[in-house]
C-alpha cells in the first residue's frame, strides 16, 4: 500500500481502512501501528524483544528497510540462530496466526517484509527450551 502511495504522490484520493482483527484494531487505535508511517516511509520502526529463559526482557527499537533479511537483525542482537525462535506481533498474515513462532535458523533468509513486520511490529525472540 505504501509503495503505491509513494508512486502516486499527486493522487489526492481518500483512504478508508477496514480492520476486522481485534488485535490489529487495537494496535492501530493505540498508535502502535502508524498508518501514516505505513504510507509515507520507505523504512520503518519496529521493536525487538529478546526473552531468555530467565524471563528478563531486552527491548530495542530498530529502523530498517523492508527488504532487510532477518539474518542482519539476528547478527545485530548477537543471537545464535539455532537456539532461538522468532514471532512477529501483531500477526499480519493468516500463516502467522496458524504458526506464529518459528525457529530463527529456518527464517534467516526471509526479509522483514516477508515475515510480516510493519511499522510498530515487535519481533519476539525466545530462547528454545533445553532438551
Rosetta blueprint (number, residue, H / E / L):
1 X L
2 X H
3 X H
4 X H
5 X H
6 X H
7 X H
8 X L
9 X L
10 X L
11 X L
12 X L
13 X L
14 X L
15 X L
16 X L
17 X L
18 X L
19 X L
20 X L
21 X L
22 X H
23 X H
24 X H
25 X H
26 X H
27 X H
28 X H
29 X H
30 X H
31 X L
32 X L
33 X L
34 X L
35 X H
36 X H
37 X H
38 X H
39 X H
40 X H
41 X L
42 X L
43 X E
44 X E
45 X E
46 X E
47 X E
48 X E
49 X E
50 X E
51 X E
52 X L
53 X L
54 X L
55 X L
56 X L
57 X E
58 X E
59 X E
60 X E
61 X E
62 X E
63 X E
64 X E
65 X E
66 X L
67 X L
68 X L
69 X E
70 X H
71 X H
72 X H
73 X H
74 X H
75 X H
76 X H
77 X L
78 X L
79 X L
80 X L
81 X H
82 X H
83 X H
84 X E
85 X E
86 X E
87 X E
88 X E
89 X E
90 X L
91 X L
92 X L
93 X L
94 X H
95 X H
96 X H
97 X H
98 X H
99 X L
100 X L
101 X L
102 X E
103 X E
104 X H
105 X H
106 X H
107 X H
108 X L
109 X L
110 X L
111 X E
112 X H
113 X H
114 X H
115 X H
116 X L
117 X L
118 X L
119 X L
120 X L
121 X L
122 X E
123 X E
124 X E
125 X E
126 X E
127 X E
128 X L
129 X L
130 X L
131 X L
